[in-house]
Structures are given as structure tokens and as C-alpha cells.
Amino acid sequence: MINISDSASDKLKEMLAEQEIPGMFLRLGVQAGGCSGFSYAMGFDDAETEDDVYMDVNDLKVVVDKESLRLIDGLEIDFEESGMSGGFTMNNPNATATCGCGASFRTALDAGKPAPEEC
């Protein structure tokens, strides 16, 4: 399951409305890379595959591919506005290490593998 705070879902709904494309939804995933091993992927999409898992979170359609879900199950997404900037934050209970910027992570499944280059 993925958890999205009220502030994050409000911001995502606002961003989705700006897309003006019917059927768009939030796609979450993981990509190999980043200074800690995996990087989060978050964007809008309008096509699902048979490898996807669908969730309804705070009235948002969220789609995650099955391979990524095992690494981000329980992920908490928040959004904070700070002065003239703001951003989404990810709190992943599966992460055993994260980089300083919080954009990439490692899990216990990666134990024993060499650490990627530093940020």
C-alpha cells in the first residue's frame, strides 16, 4: 500500500488537472541508479500494463509496477511548501539507507552488493 498525505494529494490533483488529458493517473516506480542504488520515479501516465497494480489513494488513481511495489510498499509521500519552493518527500519503510537529498535509497534486499558511487 502507498500512503499519500492530504497536502501531497491536493498538490497532485492540482497538477493532474493542469494536464487536461482524460484518464491520466499517478504512476510511481523505482529505477536502478542514484547514489544509493535506486531512484524514485513519479509522474503522470495514461496507459496501464498487466504488470501494474492499481490503487485508489485519497481519491487518486495510483499505479505501480509489481517489481517496484516490492521496494516501495508502505511508501509515504508528503508535500511541503517552503517559501518560494516546495517539494514532495518520500518516506520508504523498506529503505535501509538513503542519500543526503532523499532521492535514492537502498533496501535490505541489496545487502552485500557494492555501494554505488557517491552523489
C-alpha positions in Angstrom: 0.0 0.0 0.0 1.1 3.5 -0.7 0.2 6.4 1.6 -0.2 10.0 0.3 -0.7 12.9 2.7 -3.6 15.3 2.2 -1.2 18.1 1.2 0.5 15.8 -1.4 -2.8 14.5 -2.8 -4.1 18.1 -3.1 -1.0 19.1 -5.0 -1.1 16.0 -7.2 -4.7 16.6 -8.0 -4.0 20.2 -9.0 -1.1 19.0 -11.2 -3.3 16.4 -12.8 -6.0 18.9 -13.6 -3.4 21.0 -15.4 -2.6 18.1 -17.7 -6.1 18.4 -19.2 -5.8 14.8 -20.5 -8.7 12.5 -19.6 -7.7 9.2 -17.9 -4.3 10.4 -16.5 -3.2 8.9 -13.2 -0.2 9.0 -10.9 2.5 6.4 -11.8 5.0 5.5 -9.1 8.0 3.3 -9.6 11.7 2.7 -9.0 14.6 2.9 -11.3 18.1 1.4 -10.8 20.5 4.3 -10.2 21.1 7.2 -7.9 23.9 7.3 -5.4 22.2 4.8 -3.1 21.1 2.2 -5.6 17.5 3.0 -6.6 15.8 6.2 -7.6 12.1 7.0 -7.2 10.1 7.6 -10.3 6.9 9.7 -10.1 4.9 11.1 -13.0 1.7 11.1 -14.8 0.6 8.4 -17.3 -2.5 7.2 -19.1 -1.5 3.6 -20.0 -1.5 0.6 -17.8 0.1 -2.8 -18.4 -0.6 -6.3 -17.0 2.4 -5.8 -14.7 0.8 -2.9 -12.9 -1.0 -2.8 -9.6 -3.8 -0.2 -9.3 -4.7 1.6 -6.0 -7.0 4.3 -5.0 -5.3 6.6 -2.5 -7.1 9.8 -1.3 -9.3 9.7 -4.5 -6.2 9.5 -6.7 -5.6 6.6 -9.1 -2.1 5.4 -8.4 -0.4 2.7 -10.5 2.8 0.9 -9.6 4.5 -1.9 -11.5 4.8 -5.1 -9.5 8.6 -5.1 -9.4 8.7 -1.6 -8.0 6.0 -2.3 -5.5 8.1 -4.8 -3.6 10.6 -2.0 -3.0 8.2 0.8 -2.1 5.3 -1.0 -0.4 4.4 1.2 2.6 5.8 4.4 0.9 4.6 7.7 2.4 4.5 10.7 0.1 4.2 14.2 1.6 4.3 17.7 0.1 5.6 20.7 1.9 5.6 24.3 0.6 8.5 26.3 1.9 8.7 29.9 1.0 9.0 30.2 -2.8 9.8 26.5 -3.2 8.3 23.2 -2.1 8.5 19.6 -2.9 7.5 16.1 -2.4 9.2 13.9 0.2 9.3 10.2 0.2 9.5 8.1 3.4 10.1 4.5 2.5 10.0 1.9 5.3 11.9 -0.5 3.1 14.9 1.8 2.8 17.9 0.8 4.9 20.0 3.7 3.5 19.2 6.9 1.6 21.3 9.6 0.0 21.5 13.0 1.5 19.0 14.5 -0.9 16.5 11.7 -0.3 16.1 11.0 -4.0 17.6 7.5 -3.9 17.7 4.5 -1.5 18.9 1.0 -0.8 17.0 -1.8 0.8 17.8 -4.9 2.8 17.4 -6.8 -0.4 20.6 -5.1 -1.6 22.7 -6.2 1.3 26.1 -7.4 0.3 26.0 -5.6 -3.1 28.7 -2.9 -3.6 27.5 0.6 -2.9 27.1 2.8 -6.0 29.2 5.9 -6.5 28.5 8.8 -4.1 26.2 11.7 -5.1 
